[in-house]
C-alpha cells in the first residue's frame, strides 16, 4: 500500500494523540473522535443497514484506524469486529480506547484465512492506495460467498483534483465501478454521504481536536496533518471530490 510521512502523521501519530485526549476528556468522546476522518453516525448507519449487520456478524474493518466505526457497530448491532490497520499507533489506540484487538498488517496481504468474515467495510481507505484492485481482491478472498462490502470512498469529480493531500489517489466514478467489477463485486447501491451529523457528535469530536491542538499545536507533525486537512477541505469546497457510500456484494 502507498503512503508517506504525511500519511504516517495523519493515521499513526494522530492516533496516539487522540487516545491521550479521550482519556483526558472521558470515554464518551471515544467513538466520535475515533471516527474522525472516516464516517459520521448517519453514514455508518446507512452502511450497516445496507450490509444487514446483526448480532454475531463477523465484520472485517480494513483500515480500522483507532477503531471508532468498529466500536460503533459492535455497540449498535452486536457485531464481532475484526480490525486490521497498517499503523502501529492506530492498533495500540484501538486497544486503549475500546479494548479491541487489531491486526497490524498491510491491506494487500492479510494474515487471515479465506472466507473468514461475513461482511466487510473499508472507510476512507480505497482513495489512499494505488493498488485498488489488489486491495479489493483481498477483501473478496476474506468474504464468504455473496458477502456484503461497505465502502466510503472519496471520488474525483474533476480530472486531477488539486491541491491533493499527500498519499491520496481519488478514483473517478467510472474507475471506481470498473475496479469493483474487475475484483468481482457488484455495486448494489451508491449514495452521496449524508451531511447531517448530530451536534452532540460534532461537539465531542471538536473537544478532542481542541485538546490535541493545545497539546501538539506547535509540533511540526501536527502542522503537517493540518495542511493535509486544509487541502482536503479545499477539494470539498471547490467540488473536486465527493464522499460516496457504496454497498457492493461479492460474486
C-alpha positions in Angstrom: 0.0 0.0 0.0 1.2 3.5 -0.7 1.8 6.2 1.9 4.3 8.7 3.1 5.3 10.8 6.0 2.2 12.9 6.0 0.1 9.8 6.0 2.1 8.4 8.9 1.4 11.5 10.9 -2.3 11.6 10.0 -3.0 7.9 10.7 -0.3 6.9 13.2 0.9 9.9 15.4 -2.6 11.3 15.5 -4.0 8.0 16.8 -1.9 8.2 19.9 -2.8 11.9 20.4 -6.4 11.0 20.0 -6.2 8.3 22.7 -4.5 10.7 25.1 -7.1 13.4 24.6 -10.1 11.0 25.0 -8.6 9.6 28.2 -8.4 13.1 29.5 -11.9 14.1 28.5 -13.8 10.8 29.1 -14.6 7.7 27.1 -17.9 9.2 25.9 -15.7 11.1 23.5 -14.1 7.9 22.1 -16.4 6.9 19.3 -16.9 10.4 17.7 -13.1 11.0 17.9 -12.4 7.5 16.7 -14.5 8.1 13.6 -12.6 11.3 12.7 -12.0 11.4 9.0 -13.8 8.2 8.3 -17.6 8.4 8.8 -20.5 10.1 10.6 -23.1 8.2 12.5 -25.6 8.7 9.7 -23.1 7.2 7.1 -22.3 4.3 9.4 -26.0 3.6 9.9 -26.6 3.6 6.2 -23.7 1.2 5.6 -24.7 -1.1 8.5 -28.3 -1.4 7.3 -27.2 -1.9 3.7 -24.8 -4.7 4.7 -27.5 -6.1 7.0 -25.2 -6.2 10.1 -26.7 -8.1 13.0 -25.7 -9.7 16.3 -22.8 -12.1 15.8 -21.9 -10.8 12.3 -18.1 -11.2 11.7 -17.3 -7.7 10.4 -13.9 -7.0 8.9 -12.9 -3.4 9.2 -9.9 -2.9 6.9 -8.0 0.3 7.7 -9.8 0.5 11.0 -7.8 3.3 12.4 -8.3 3.7 16.2 -11.4 1.6 16.0 -14.3 4.1 16.2 -16.5 2.7 13.4 -15.9 -0.9 14.6 -16.8 0.0 18.2 -19.9 1.8 17.0 -21.0 -1.3 15.0 -20.3 -3.5 18.0 -22.3 -1.3 20.3 -25.3 -0.7 17.9 -25.5 -4.1 16.2 -23.6 -6.6 18.3 -21.1 -7.5 15.5 -17.9 -9.3 16.2 -15.4 -6.9 14.7 -12.0 -7.9 13.1 -9.8 -4.8 12.9 -6.9 -4.5 10.5 -4.6 -1.5 10.2 -1.1 -0.9 8.9 -0.2 1.7 11.5 1.1 0.6 14.9 -0.1 3.7 16.7 -3.7 3.1 15.4 -3.7 -0.5 16.5 -2.5 0.4 20.0 -5.1 3.2 20.3 -7.9 0.8 19.4 -7.0 -1.3 22.4 -6.7 1.7 24.7 -10.0 3.3 23.7 -12.2 0.3 23.0 -10.5 -2.8 24.2 -10.4 -4.0 20.6 -7.6 -6.2 19.3 -6.3 -5.0 16.0 -4.1 -6.9 13.5 -1.1 -4.9 12.3 -1.0 -5.7 8.6 -0.9 -4.3 5.1 -4.3 -4.5 3.4 -2.8 -6.2 0.4 -1.6 -9.3 2.3 -3.8 -10.1 5.3 -2.8 -12.9 7.7 -6.4 -14.3 7.7 -7.8 -17.4 6.1 -10.1 -17.2 3.1 -13.9 -16.8 3.6 -13.5 -16.0 7.3 -15.8 -13.0 7.6 -19.5 -12.4 7.0 -19.2 -8.8 6.0 -16.5 -6.2 5.4 -16.2 -2.4 5.3 -13.4 -0.1 4.5 -13.9 3.6 5.2 -11.8 6.2 3.5 -9.1 3.7 2.6 -9.6 2.9 -1.1 -8.8 6.5 -2.1 -5.4 6.4 -0.2 -3.9 3.4 -2.1 -2.7 3.0 -5.6 -3.3 -0.8 -5.6 -7.1 -0.6 -5.5 -7.7 -3.8 -7.4 -5.3 -5.8 -5.2 -6.9 -4.4 -2.0 -10.4 -5.3 -3.3 -9.4 -8.8 -4.3 -8.0 -9.4 -0.8 -11.3 -8.3 0.6 -13.1 -10.6 -1.8 -10.9 -13.5 -0.6 -11.8 -13.0 3.0 -15.6 -12.6 2.5 -18.0 -15.5 2.4 -19.6 -16.1 -1.0 -22.1 -13.3 -1.6 -20.8 -11.4 1.4 -21.6 -7.6 1.5 -18.9 -4.9 1.3 -19.4 -1.4 2.5 -17.1 1.4 1.3 -16.7 5.1 2.0 -14.7 6.5 -0.9 -13.7 10.0 -1.9 -14.4 10.1 -5.6 -12.9 12.6 -8.0 -15.5 14.9 -9.7 -12.8 16.6 -11.9 -9.7 15.4 -13.6 -6.6 15.5 -11.3 -8.1 17.3 -8.2 -5.7 19.9 -6.7 -4.3 20.6 -4.2 -4.4 16.9 -3.4 -3.3 15.8 0.1 -0.2 13.6 0.1 -0.9 9.9 -0.3 -4.3 10.2 -1.8 -5.4 8.8 -5.2 -9.0 9.6 -5.9 -10.8 7.4 -8.4 -13.3 8.7 -10.8 -16.8 7.2 -10.7 -16.0 5.2 -13.9 -12.8 3.9 -12.4 -14.5 3.0 -9.1 -17.1 0.9 -10.8 -14.6 -0.7 -13.1 -12.2 -1.8 -10.4 -15.0 -3.2 -8.3 -16.3 -5.2 -11.2 -12.8 -6.5 -12.1 -12.4 -7.5 -8.4 -15.7 -9.5 -8.7 -18.0 -7.2 -6.8 -21.4 -5.9 -7.9 -22.5 -2.5 -6.8 -25.9 -2.8 -5.2 -26.4 0.8 -4.0 -24.5 4.0 -4.0 -25.3 7.4 -2.4 -23.6 10.6 -1.7 -22.7 10.5 2.0 -25.3 12.4 4.1 -24.0 15.6 5.7 -26.3 15.7 8.7 -24.4 14.9 11.9 -25.9 15.3 15.4 -24.4 18.3 17.2 -23.6 16.1 20.3 -21.3 14.1 18.0 -19.5 17.1 16.4 -19.2 18.8 19.8 -17.4 15.8 21.4 -15.2 15.4 18.4 -14.4 19.1 18.4 -13.4 19.0 22.1 -10.9 16.2 21.3 -9.5 18.2 18.4 -9.1 21.2 20.7 -7.2 19.2 23.4 -4.9 17.7 20.7 -4.3 21.2 19.3 -3.4 22.6 22.8 -1.0 19.8 23.4 0.6 19.4 20.0 -0.2 22.6 18.0 3.5 23.6 17.9 4.6 20.2 16.8 5.7 20.1 13.1 3.8 16.8 12.8 0.6 18.4 13.8 1.1 21.2 11.4 1.7 18.7 8.6 -1.6 17.0 9.4 -3.3 20.3 9.5 -2.0 21.0 6.0 -3.4 17.7 4.8 -6.8 18.6 6.3 -6.6 22.1 4.7 -6.1 20.6 1.3 -8.9 18.2 1.7 -11.3 20.9 2.8 -10.4 22.9 -0.3 -11.2 19.9 -2.6 -14.6 19.6 -1.0 -15.2 23.4 -1.1 -14.5 23.5 -4.8 -16.5 20.4 -5.6 -13.5 18.5 -6.9 -14.2 15.4 -4.7 -17.3 14.0 -3.1 -17.8 11.4 -0.4 -19.6 8.3 -1.7 -21.1 5.4 0.2 -21.1 2.1 -1.7 -22.9 -1.2 -0.8 -21.4 -3.9 -3.0 -21.6 -7.7 -3.0 -19.1 -10.4 -3.8 -19.8 -12.8 -6.6 
